[in-house]
Amino acid sequence: MEKKILVAVDHSLQALQAIDYIALMDRAIVASHFVLFHVQPALSQYLTDEAQRKQKARKVLEKTMAANDAKAREILESAVQRMVRRGVDAKRIEAVTAPMDIGVANDILAVGNTKPYDAIVVARRGVSSIQKWFMGSVTANLVEHSDIIPIVVVDGVVSSDKILLVVDGSSSALRALDRVTFMLSGHTTKDLQILHVRPRLQDYCEIEMTAETLQDAETVLLNDDQHCMADFRAQAQTVLEKNGFSDDRLHWETIDGKLAVARSILNYAARNDYGTVVMGRSGRSKSMFTGSVSRRLLHKAEKTALWMVP
């Protein structure tokens, strides 16, 4: 089955790095079709209104629109050729542009929801540590407001095509498993590593406890986590069968959350050379909500692509 991927493109270096990432992953995502989408600058409302009444203003508006369109097509053509040079068949690449209508992020989501697409790829903005903490508003809005389509956030140069799926036993994690195994369907040899980080009590409760109470609470937490993951693995079999993903290509590992969950994930990914990290946008505990683990990953991951599955 064809996978349709929408790629947000502008003139930035970060956007070119996102282009390089999807070209890298083209070997893993079989039967993919890419639509490169560029949102042109917004037109002046005053000029638009004046153009309805005055011929001079109408000519200025037409000239502005033509210049914006020409620049957009130049950017898109450069991106297409970059993908082709990296081995992507030009027949599977489409270039689309339109003037800004309701805001860049909303325009991208509007296009994404019309098909719908299987993923939206966007670069994370910011080159300094401060800029990276304040993630680009377009990227942040896409992650926050995409209710259906996974958002793939690319940071820097991603050199590895290895994929890590992070799960916590939640329905969101199951949707992430469904999405990534669907995207890999048709590829008969690409494996998928699944990582589960055992929760720490401090991820749930910051109240100081006596040693005895602390031990009892941790025992209850770990038992609950064990049962939850057992149920998750049982449900995962149905997902794998639906997507034609053989169980022997799936590798499971559980680690203790000695560090904060996000840091444990990033350390594991870096140590084992995973270029892509996939996770549900929300989870079964407060420690996995957008704004906590997923938000920390979005801010702190470097030279990594994060797939955020709603």
C-alpha positions in Angstrom: 0.0 0.0 0.0 1.3 3.5 -0.9 2.4 5.7 2.0 1.8 9.4 1.4 4.2 11.7 3.2 3.9 15.5 3.3 7.1 17.4 3.7 7.1 21.1 4.8 9.8 22.9 2.9 11.3 26.4 3.1 14.7 28.0 2.2 16.4 27.1 5.5 19.3 24.7 6.1 17.1 22.8 8.6 14.5 22.1 5.9 17.3 20.7 3.6 18.3 18.4 6.5 14.7 17.2 6.7 14.8 16.5 3.0 18.0 14.4 3.5 16.3 12.5 6.3 13.4 11.4 4.2 15.7 10.4 1.4 17.7 8.3 3.9 14.5 6.6 5.1 13.2 6.0 1.6 15.0 2.7 1.6 13.0 1.6 4.7 9.6 3.0 3.8 8.6 1.1 0.7 6.0 2.4 -1.8 6.2 6.0 -0.5 5.0 9.1 -2.3 6.3 12.5 -1.2 4.6 15.8 -1.5 6.9 18.8 -0.9 4.8 21.7 0.3 5.9 25.3 0.6 3.7 28.0 2.2 4.3 31.4 0.6 4.3 34.6 2.6 1.0 36.1 3.5 -0.3 38.8 1.3 -1.1 42.2 2.7 -4.8 42.5 3.5 -4.6 46.3 2.7 -3.0 45.6 -0.7 -5.6 42.9 -1.4 -8.4 45.3 -0.5 -6.9 48.1 -2.5 -6.5 45.8 -5.6 -10.2 45.4 -5.8 -10.6 49.2 -6.3 -7.5 50.4 -7.9 -5.7 49.2 -11.0 -2.3 50.3 -9.8 -2.7 48.3 -6.6 -3.9 45.3 -8.5 -0.8 45.3 -10.7 1.4 45.5 -7.5 -0.5 42.6 -6.0 -0.2 40.5 -9.2 3.6 41.3 -9.3 4.0 40.3 -5.6 2.0 37.1 -6.1 4.1 36.1 -9.2 7.4 36.8 -7.3 6.3 34.7 -4.3 5.2 31.9 -6.6 8.4 32.0 -8.5 10.5 31.9 -5.4 8.5 29.1 -4.0 8.9 27.0 -7.1 12.7 27.7 -7.0 12.8 26.4 -3.4 10.7 23.3 -4.2 12.7 22.5 -7.4 16.0 22.6 -5.4 14.5 20.3 -2.8 13.2 17.9 -5.5 16.6 17.7 -7.1 18.3 17.2 -3.8 16.1 14.1 -3.2 16.7 12.8 -6.7 20.5 13.1 -6.2 20.1 11.0 -3.1 18.3 8.2 -5.0 14.6 9.0 -4.7 12.7 8.4 -8.0 11.5 11.8 -9.3 8.2 10.1 -10.3 7.4 9.7 -6.6 7.9 13.4 -5.7 5.3 16.1 -6.1 5.8 19.8 -5.4 3.0 22.0 -4.2 2.8 25.6 -3.1 0.2 28.1 -2.0 0.0 31.5 -0.3 -0.4 31.6 3.4 -4.1 31.5 4.3 -4.7 30.7 8.0 -1.1 30.5 9.3 1.8 28.2 8.3 1.1 25.4 10.7 -2.7 25.4 10.0 -2.1 25.6 6.3 0.2 22.5 6.5 -2.4 20.6 8.6 -5.2 21.6 6.3 -3.3 20.1 3.3 -2.3 17.1 5.4 -5.9 16.3 6.4 -7.3 16.5 2.9 -5.8 13.2 1.7 -5.1 12.3 4.5 -1.3 11.8 4.7 0.4 9.1 6.6 3.0 11.5 8.1 4.0 15.2 8.0 7.8 15.9 8.1 9.1 19.2 9.4 12.4 20.5 10.6 12.9 21.7 14.2 14.1 25.3 14.2 16.9 26.8 16.2 20.7 26.4 16.1 21.7 27.6 19.6 20.8 25.8 22.8 18.4 28.6 23.8 16.7 28.5 20.4 16.4 24.7 20.6 14.6 25.0 23.9 12.1 27.3 22.4 11.1 25.0 19.5 9.9 26.8 16.3 6.3 27.9 16.6 5.3 26.1 13.4 6.8 22.8 14.6 5.3 23.2 18.1 1.8 23.9 16.7 2.0 21.0 14.3 2.9 18.6 17.2 0.3 20.0 19.5 -2.7 20.3 17.1 -2.3 17.3 14.7 -5.1 15.0 15.9 -4.7 12.3 13.2 -1.4 12.5 11.4 2.0 11.7 13.0 4.4 14.6 12.9 8.0 13.8 12.2 10.4 16.4 13.7 13.9 16.3 12.2 16.8 17.9 14.1 20.1 18.3 12.3 21.9 15.7 10.2 20.4 12.2 10.8 22.9 9.6 9.7 21.3 6.3 10.9 18.2 4.7 9.5 17.7 2.5 12.6 14.3 2.9 14.2 13.5 2.8 18.0 9.9 2.6 19.2 9.4 3.8 22.8 6.3 2.3 24.5 4.7 2.5 27.9 1.8 0.2 27.5 -0.7 2.9 26.6 -3.2 3.1 23.8 -1.1 5.9 22.4 1.9 3.6 22.3 -0.2 1.0 20.5 -1.1 3.5 17.9 2.6 4.3 17.5 3.3 0.6 16.9 0.5 0.5 14.4 1.8 3.5 12.5 5.5 2.5 12.4 4.8 -1.1 11.4 2.4 0.1 8.7 5.1 2.5 7.4 7.6 -0.4 7.3 5.2 -2.8 5.7 6.5 -4.1 2.4 10.0 -4.1 3.7 10.8 -7.7 4.5 14.1 -7.2 6.4 13.9 -4.0 8.3 13.8 -4.7 12.1 12.2 -2.6 14.8 13.6 -2.2 18.3 11.0 -1.6 21.0 12.2 0.1 24.3 10.2 0.2 27.5 11.6 2.3 30.4 10.4 1.1 33.8 8.8 4.0 35.6 10.3 5.6 38.7 8.1 6.6 41.6 9.2 10.2 41.3 7.7 10.3 37.8 4.3 9.9 39.6 4.8 11.4 43.0 7.1 14.0 44.4 6.0 13.6 48.1 8.7 12.4 50.5 7.9 9.0 52.0 9.2 6.8 54.7 11.5 3.9 53.6 8.8 1.3 54.2 6.1 3.3 52.4 8.4 4.0 49.5 9.3 0.4 49.0 5.6 -0.6 49.1 4.7 2.1 46.6 7.5 1.1 44.2 6.4 -2.6 44.4 2.8 -1.7 43.5 4.0 0.6 40.7 6.3 -2.1 39.2 3.7 -4.8 39.4 1.2 -2.5 37.7 3.7 -1.8 35.0 4.5 -5.5 34.5 0.8 -6.3 34.0 0.3 -3.3 31.7 3.2 -4.3 29.4 2.0 -8.0 29.3 -1.4 -6.7 28.0 0.3 -4.4 25.6 2.4 -7.3 24.1 -0.7 -9.3 23.6 -2.5 -6.5 21.8 0.7 -5.8 19.7 0.3 -9.2 18.0 -3.0 -8.1 16.5 -1.3 -4.9 15.1 1.6 -6.9 13.7 -0.7 -9.4 11.9 -2.8 -6.5 10.5 0.3 -4.8 9.0 2.0 -8.0 7.9 5.0 -7.4 10.1 6.5 -10.6 11.3 7.2 -11.0 15.0 10.8 -12.1 14.5 11.6 -8.6 13.2 10.5 -7.1 16.5 13.0 -6.9 19.3 12.0 -5.9 22.9 14.1 -4.5 25.7 13.1 -3.1 29.1 15.5 -0.9 31.1 15.2 0.6 34.6 14.4 4.3 34.7 17.4 5.3 36.8 17.3 8.6 35.1 14.4 10.7 33.9 12.5 8.9 31.2 13.4 11.3 28.4 17.1 11.2 29.3 17.0 7.4 29.5 15.5 7.2 26.0 18.0 9.7 24.5 21.0 7.9 26.1 19.8 4.5 24.8 19.2 5.9 21.3 22.6 7.5 21.1 24.4 4.5 22.6 22.8 2.2 20.0 22.9 4.5 17.0 19.2 5.0 16.5 18.4 7.9 14.1 14.7 7.7 14.5 12.7 7.6 17.8 9.0 6.9 17.6 6.5 7.4 20.4 2.9 8.2 21.2 2.3 11.9 21.9 0.6 11.0 25.2 0.9 8.1 27.6 -0.7 6.2 30.5 0.8 8.4 33.2 1.5 12.1 33.7 5.1 11.3 32.9 4.3 10.6 29.3 1.9 13.5 28.5 2.9 16.1 25.9 4.6 18.7 28.0 6.7 16.1 29.8 8.6 13.2 28.2 7.6 13.9 24.6 8.2 17.6 25.1 11.6 17.0 26.6 12.5 14.8 23.7 11.4 17.4 21.3 13.6 20.0 23.0 16.7 17.9 23.8 17.1 15.4 20.9 19.9 16.2 18.6 20.7 14.7 15.2 17.5 12.6 15.6 14.1 12.4 13.9 11.2 12.1 16.4 7.9 10.6 15.2 5.2 11.9 17.4 2.0 9.8 16.9 -1.3 11.4 18.2 
